[in-house]
């Protein structure tokens, strides 16, 4: 009999959770609709009462749910507190407009962000949760950025957010254990977002910082980084790749015409560091890291050609040869593949540049053919060498 009745409490709990979600959303949406349509018609006391009462009801509802053994209860509490935090933000906006002359956007953002950070901090201190962790640290970074914007300019605001992000990363990697993956991911978002925001004022330097920050996150994702390293690695990789996509093209476009060589050298150095990290014990996935680094290195060499084709062709060939040689290390054959592709690209480019004229086409075809054939021979030798090493190691382990 007990087994037949046991599903009923679970169904009741699911219905209760759903009703609480719907009620909380309706409360927040209703407050927002009031603010959009009729907010100016209400008195100051009415505005404060509506926002404060809604925040109190939702916050108290979360306080009542104190059972940490049920995932549904934890989700419901965090959702109710999220709605309460949003209402606190509305309350702070009203207070800021009335008493802190927060008519301008930076000052209004400061007041709202401080209110959200304070409410999230109180809720997180009472019962730590993922949602309150994110809203608390995120609003704190926004508050510092808005304060810097109010005091100085957009560049200073982005710098402040970047510094807060670096602090989050340091705390996540050195001190925090349980929620370090959240703090670290938020720190990565802050460093990339801060650099992008600062680029509105200081375009060149801020974009370089953004590229370096995103590349550093990808580098950190390949390292042994302690507790929750799986979640941290995923967060760093996603934020790092997104940051590279957002910062690298505008950085190249900004610097290429006047400083193409310097830009390409910076990109090549980043790629070289990734290659070294893959060969060292710092990397958790050495083969993938070295391959990405090899590709980035060759891309940097190509970027130098925007300013100087003389330098780019010679530099690219040298890097490609070094990568082919580095790929002879067991387990890193893809580095040789990248180097061979670089040779096929840069040598014909150099021929076309240093030997202009219509007669160069047969020479380029001949050189490319020879390179492709040599590449096949080289890769076959590396493959047979790797198989021979595997057989020797397996025979030694069998004898042992």
C-alpha positions, 0 to 999 in steps of 0.5 A: 500500500505504501508503494502505491501511495508514494508517488502522490507526494512527489506529484503534489510537490511538483504541482506546488513547485510549478505553482510557485514558479508561475506565481513568482513570475507573475509577481515580477512581470506585474511589477515590470508592467506597472513600471513600464505603463503606469509608473509615473502616475504613482506616488513615491510611497506607492512605488516603494511599497509595491517593489518592497512588498513584492521583494519581501513576499518572494524573499520570505517564501524562499526563507520558508523553504529550508529543506536542502535535501530535495533538489526541487526545494533548492531550485524553488528557493533560488527562483523565488530569491531571484525574483525578490532580487529583481524587485530589490533592483526596482526598489533601488532604482526608485530610491536612486531616482529620488534621493541620489539624483540617479537620472544619468545611466551610470549612476542609476546602474550603480544604485541598482547593481549595489542593491542587487549585490546586497540582496544576493549576498544576504540570500547567498549567506543564508543559503548558498546557491548557484543563482545567488552566486551568479547575480551577486558576483555579476552585479558587483562587477557591474557596480565597479564598472559603473562607478569608474564610468561615473568618475572617469570614462568608458575606458576606466569602466572597462578596466575596472570590470577587467580588474574585478574579473582577474580578482575572481579568477585568482580567488577561484584558482587559489582559494575557493573550492566548492563554487570555484567553477562559477567564480572562475567562469564569471571572472573570465566573462568579466576580463573579456567583457571589460576589455571589449567595453574599454575598447570604446575608449582605448581601441588598440590597447584594450583589444590587445588585452582582450585577445590576450585575456581570451587566449589566457583562458584557453591556456588555463583550460588546458592546465591542471586547475584543481577542484571542479576542473572539468566544469572550470575547463568547459567554462574557460574554453567557451568564454575563451573561444567566444572572446577570441571571436569577439576581439581578434578580428577587430584587433587585426583590422585595427593594427594590420595596416599600420602594425601588421608585423607586430600584430602577427608576432603577438599572435605567433607568440601566443601560438608558440606558448600553446605549443610549449604548454602542450609539450610540457606537463602543464597541459591536460590534453597536450595533443589538442593544445599543440595542434591549436598552437601550431595553427595559431602560430601560422595564422600570426605569420600570415597576418604579418604579410598585411604590412610586409610580404618579405617578412611574412614569407620568410617568417612563415617558412621558418615557423613551418619548418620548426613545426615539422621538426617539433612534430617528430616528438611522439604523440604530436604528429598533428604539429607536423601536419600543420607545419607541412600545410604551412610549407605548402602555403608559404613557399608558393607565396614566397615564390610568387612574391620574390619572383614576379612574372608569368613564368612563375606559375610552372615553378609554383606548381612544381614546388607544390607537387614536390612538397605534397609528395615529401609531406606524404613520405614524411607522414608515412615515416612518422606513422611507422615510427609511432607504430614501432614505438608502440610495439616495442613498449607493448613487448617490454610490458609483456616481458615485465 
